[in-house]
């Protein structure tokens, strides 16, 4: 990568982080903070502590995130930690000193749009290469030293947070805050992965050649073929042709429907892909006229 490309990438990352900070600050100040709603994760802990102690949120956003950023420097790298420190300080300044108007006091609108703007901001900051909520860093650290997965750890942490929220803020507010967290987490996923979130499809069918022609020809997908043996019983140990392909989230239903039209008894297993790198995800038409 040339210096120019590195510079352009850095500027792009900075812009994404700044958009994320403004969006998260808007969600907090225009929706959540004035109505005593909270989010999950480290941001939720900061909001809950600020409510209990009657002190400004911007102070706790920095203080509570610092241990997680240090942990991130150890587990992930110093560059991420340094950028994240700057992003969190800017978020605190935006919360403390940027004049956002209070948009609404309707609880459902607060939960939905407060969560949306907060999740949008967190997601954009991640895409820019920083963290403004240290939840995932904590979850990664715990999962490495226990039987819990990252998802299990985040879930357990948020159960504790919203239990305290129910005690200090009331059950109704805690339930609306849970809706806020759900909206925020889904928005983060969408911003990070987008429409192009990938699914892996494993297809087993006696009509495997027709399936391959469908995927490669009509649906323009790349496929991988490999042999497998049934293991259910001695009578079921025949050889099977297994087809594996990767599709986007929007293509899943269409591809599965087409597969089942060819063979209604086909075995189709689908799973969400975390990240996909390299290889040929989608066939492209090449111009051989040169």
C-alpha positions as CSV (number, residue, x, y, z in Angstrom):
1,X,0.0,0.0,0.0
2,X,1.4,3.4,-1.1
3,X,1.7,6.4,1.2
4,X,-1.2,8.1,-0.7
5,X,-3.4,5.1,-0.1
6,X,-2.5,5.0,3.5
7,X,-3.3,8.7,3.8
8,X,-6.6,8.3,2.1
9,X,-7.5,5.3,4.3
10,X,-6.6,7.3,7.4
11,X,-8.7,10.3,6.4
12,X,-11.6,8.0,5.6
13,X,-11.3,6.3,9.0
14,X,-11.2,9.7,10.7
15,X,-14.3,10.9,8.9
16,X,-16.2,7.7,9.9
17,X,-15.1,8.1,13.5
18,X,-16.3,11.7,13.6
19,X,-19.6,10.8,12.1
20,X,-19.9,8.0,14.6
21,X,-19.2,10.3,17.5
22,X,-21.7,12.9,16.5
23,X,-24.4,10.2,15.9
24,X,-23.8,8.5,19.2
25,X,-23.8,11.9,21.1
26,X,-27.0,12.9,19.3
27,X,-28.7,9.6,20.3
28,X,-27.6,10.0,23.9
29,X,-28.4,13.7,24.4
30,X,-31.4,14.1,22.2
31,X,-33.2,10.9,23.3
32,X,-31.7,8.8,26.1
33,X,-30.1,11.1,28.7
34,X,-33.1,13.5,29.2
35,X,-35.5,10.6,29.7
36,X,-33.2,8.5,32.0
37,X,-33.0,5.7,29.5
38,X,-29.8,3.6,29.3
39,X,-28.1,1.3,26.8
40,X,-26.3,-1.9,27.4
41,X,-22.5,-2.5,27.7
42,X,-20.0,0.0,29.0
43,X,-22.1,2.9,27.8
44,X,-25.0,1.6,29.8
45,X,-22.8,1.2,32.9
46,X,-21.6,4.8,32.5
47,X,-25.2,6.1,32.1
48,X,-26.4,4.1,35.1
49,X,-23.5,5.4,37.3
50,X,-24.1,8.9,36.1
51,X,-27.8,8.6,37.1
52,X,-27.0,7.2,40.5
53,X,-24.3,9.6,41.4
54,X,-26.0,12.7,39.8
55,X,-22.7,13.5,38.0
56,X,-22.2,14.3,34.3
57,X,-22.2,11.4,31.9
58,X,-19.2,12.7,29.9
59,X,-17.0,12.2,33.0
60,X,-18.0,8.5,33.4
61,X,-17.8,7.7,29.7
62,X,-14.1,8.4,29.9
63,X,-13.4,6.9,33.3
64,X,-15.2,3.6,32.8
65,X,-13.9,3.0,29.3
66,X,-10.2,3.5,30.3
67,X,-9.7,0.0,31.8
68,X,-11.2,-1.6,28.7
69,X,-9.0,0.5,26.4
70,X,-5.9,-0.6,28.3
71,X,-7.1,-4.2,28.0
72,X,-7.6,-3.6,24.2
73,X,-4.0,-2.3,23.9
74,X,-2.8,-5.6,25.5
75,X,-5.2,-7.9,23.5
76,X,-5.5,-6.1,20.2
77,X,-2.8,-3.4,19.8
78,X,-1.7,0.0,20.9
79,X,-2.8,1.7,17.7
80,X,-6.5,0.8,18.3
81,X,-6.1,1.9,21.9
82,X,-4.7,5.3,21.1
83,X,-7.3,6.0,18.4
84,X,-10.1,4.8,20.7
85,X,-8.9,7.1,23.6
86,X,-9.1,10.1,21.2
87,X,-12.5,9.0,20.0
88,X,-13.9,8.5,23.6
89,X,-12.6,11.9,24.7
90,X,-14.2,13.5,21.6
91,X,-17.5,11.7,22.5
92,X,-17.3,13.0,26.0
93,X,-16.7,16.5,24.8
94,X,-19.6,16.3,22.4
95,X,-21.9,15.0,25.1
96,X,-20.7,17.7,27.6
97,X,-20.6,20.8,25.4
98,X,-22.4,20.2,22.1
99,X,-25.9,21.6,22.2
100,X,-28.3,18.9,21.0
101,X,-32.0,19.5,21.2
102,X,-34.3,17.1,23.1
103,X,-36.4,15.6,20.3
104,X,-39.2,13.7,22.1
105,X,-40.5,12.4,25.4
106,X,-42.4,9.5,23.8
107,X,-40.9,6.4,25.4
108,X,-41.2,4.1,22.4
109,X,-39.7,6.7,20.0
110,X,-36.9,7.3,22.6
111,X,-36.1,3.6,22.8
112,X,-36.1,3.1,19.0
113,X,-34.4,6.2,17.7
114,X,-32.1,6.7,20.7
115,X,-30.9,3.1,20.1
116,X,-30.6,3.6,16.4
117,X,-28.5,6.7,16.5
118,X,-26.3,5.3,19.3
119,X,-25.8,2.0,17.4
120,X,-25.2,3.9,14.2
121,X,-22.5,5.9,15.9
122,X,-20.8,2.9,17.5
123,X,-20.8,1.0,14.2
124,X,-19.3,3.9,12.3
125,X,-16.6,4.3,14.9
126,X,-15.7,0.6,14.5
127,X,-15.6,0.9,10.8
128,X,-13.3,3.8,11.2
129,X,-10.9,1.7,13.3
130,X,-11.8,2.8,16.9
131,X,-13.9,1.8,19.9
132,X,-16.3,4.1,21.8
133,X,-17.8,1.3,23.8
134,X,-15.4,-1.3,25.4
135,X,-17.9,-4.1,25.8
136,X,-16.5,-6.3,23.1
137,X,-13.0,-5.9,24.5
138,X,-14.2,-7.1,28.0
139,X,-16.1,-10.0,26.4
140,X,-13.1,-11.1,24.4
141,X,-10.9,-11.1,27.5
142,X,-13.4,-13.1,29.6
143,X,-14.0,-15.6,26.8
144,X,-10.3,-16.3,26.5
145,X,-10.1,-17.2,30.2
146,X,-13.4,-19.0,30.7
147,X,-15.9,-21.4,29.1
148,X,-18.1,-18.5,28.0
149,X,-18.2,-17.3,24.4
150,X,-18.0,-13.6,23.5
151,X,-21.8,-13.6,22.9
152,X,-22.5,-15.3,26.2
153,X,-20.3,-12.8,28.1
154,X,-22.0,-9.8,26.5
155,X,-25.4,-11.3,27.3
156,X,-24.5,-12.0,30.9
157,X,-23.1,-8.5,31.3
158,X,-26.2,-6.9,30.0
159,X,-28.5,-9.0,32.2
160,X,-26.6,-7.6,35.2
161,X,-26.8,-4.0,33.9
162,X,-30.5,-4.1,33.2
163,X,-31.2,-5.8,36.5
164,X,-29.6,-2.8,38.2
165,X,-31.5,-0.5,35.9
166,X,-34.8,-2.1,37.0
167,X,-33.9,-1.4,40.6
168,X,-32.7,2.2,40.2
169,X,-34.8,3.4,37.2
170,X,-38.0,1.3,37.5
171,X,-39.1,-1.9,35.7
172,X,-40.8,0.0,32.9
173,X,-37.8,2.2,32.1
174,X,-35.5,-0.8,32.3
175,X,-37.7,-2.7,29.7
176,X,-37.7,0.3,27.4
177,X,-33.9,0.5,27.9
178,X,-33.7,-3.2,26.9
179,X,-35.5,-2.3,23.7
180,X,-32.9,0.5,23.2
181,X,-30.1,-1.9,23.5
182,X,-31.7,-4.4,21.1
183,X,-32.1,-1.6,18.5
184,X,-28.6,-0.3,19.0
185,X,-27.0,-3.8,18.8
186,X,-28.9,-4.6,15.5
187,X,-27.9,-1.2,14.1
188,X,-24.2,-1.8,15.0
189,X,-24.4,-5.2,13.2
190,X,-26.0,-3.7,10.1
191,X,-23.5,-0.8,9.9
192,X,-20.5,-3.1,10.3
193,X,-21.6,-5.9,8.1
194,X,-24.2,-4.1,6.0
195,X,-26.4,-5.7,3.4
196,X,-23.4,-7.7,2.3
197,X,-23.4,-9.9,5.4
198,X,-22.5,-13.4,4.2
199,X,-24.1,-16.7,4.7
200,X,-22.6,-20.1,4.0
201,X,-24.9,-22.7,2.5
202,X,-24.1,-26.4,2.6
203,X,-26.3,-28.4,0.1
204,X,-26.6,-32.2,-0.1
205,X,-28.8,-33.6,-2.9
206,X,-28.9,-36.5,-5.3
207,X,-29.3,-33.9,-8.0
208,X,-26.0,-32.2,-7.2
209,X,-25.1,-31.6,-10.9
210,X,-28.3,-29.7,-11.5
211,X,-27.7,-27.8,-8.3
212,X,-24.2,-26.9,-9.4
213,X,-25.5,-25.7,-12.8
214,X,-28.2,-23.6,-11.1
215,X,-25.7,-21.9,-8.7
216,X,-22.9,-21.3,-11.3
217,X,-25.0,-20.6,-14.3
218,X,-28.3,-19.0,-13.3
219,X,-27.4,-17.5,-9.9
220,X,-23.8,-16.6,-10.8
221,X,-22.3,-18.1,-7.7
222,X,-19.0,-19.8,-7.1
223,X,-19.2,-23.2,-5.5
224,X,-17.0,-25.8,-3.8
225,X,-17.6,-29.5,-4.3
226,X,-16.4,-32.2,-2.0
227,X,-17.2,-35.8,-1.1
228,X,-18.8,-36.9,2.1
229,X,-20.1,-40.2,3.7
230,X,-23.3,-40.7,5.7
231,X,-22.7,-41.8,9.3
232,X,-26.1,-42.4,10.6
233,X,-26.1,-46.2,10.1
234,X,-24.2,-48.9,8.3
235,X,-26.8,-48.7,5.5
236,X,-26.3,-45.0,5.1
237,X,-22.6,-44.9,4.4
238,X,-22.8,-44.1,0.8
239,X,-20.8,-41.3,-0.9
240,X,-22.5,-37.9,-1.3
241,X,-21.5,-34.9,-3.4
242,X,-21.7,-31.9,-1.1
243,X,-22.0,-28.4,-2.5
244,X,-20.8,-25.4,-0.5
245,X,-21.4,-21.8,-1.6
246,X,-21.5,-18.3,0.0
247,X,-24.3,-15.8,-0.6
248,X,-25.3,-12.4,0.8
249,X,-28.1,-12.0,3.4
250,X,-30.5,-10.7,0.7
251,X,-29.9,-13.7,-1.5
252,X,-30.4,-16.5,1.0
253,X,-34.1,-17.0,0.6
254,X,-34.0,-16.8,-3.2
255,X,-31.1,-19.4,-3.4
256,X,-32.7,-21.8,-1.0
257,X,-36.1,-21.5,-2.8
258,X,-34.4,-22.3,-6.1
259,X,-32.6,-25.3,-4.6
260,X,-35.7,-26.8,-3.2
261,X,-37.6,-26.3,-6.5
262,X,-35.0,-28.7,-8.1
263,X,-35.0,-31.2,-5.1
264,X,-37.6,-30.7,-2.4
265,X,-35.8,-33.4,-0.3
266,X,-32.4,-31.6,-0.5
267,X,-30.5,-31.0,2.7
268,X,-29.7,-27.3,3.1
269,X,-27.8,-25.9,6.1
270,X,-27.2,-22.2,6.4
271,X,-24.9,-20.3,8.8
272,X,-23.8,-16.7,9.2
273,X,-20.2,-15.9,8.3
274,X,-18.2,-13.7,10.6
275,X,-15.8,-12.4,7.9
276,X,-14.9,-13.6,4.4
277,X,-11.5,-12.9,2.9
278,X,-10.0,-13.9,-0.4
279,X,-11.3,-16.5,-2.8
280,X,-14.0,-15.8,-5.4
281,X,-17.3,-14.9,-3.7
282,X,-19.1,-14.1,-6.8
283,X,-18.3,-15.0,-10.4
284,X,-17.6,-12.0,-12.6
285,X,-17.8,-11.8,-16.4
286,X,-14.4,-11.3,-17.9
287,X,-13.7,-9.6,-21.1
288,X,-11.5,-11.8,-23.3
289,X,-11.6,-9.5,-26.4
290,X,-8.3,-7.9,-25.5
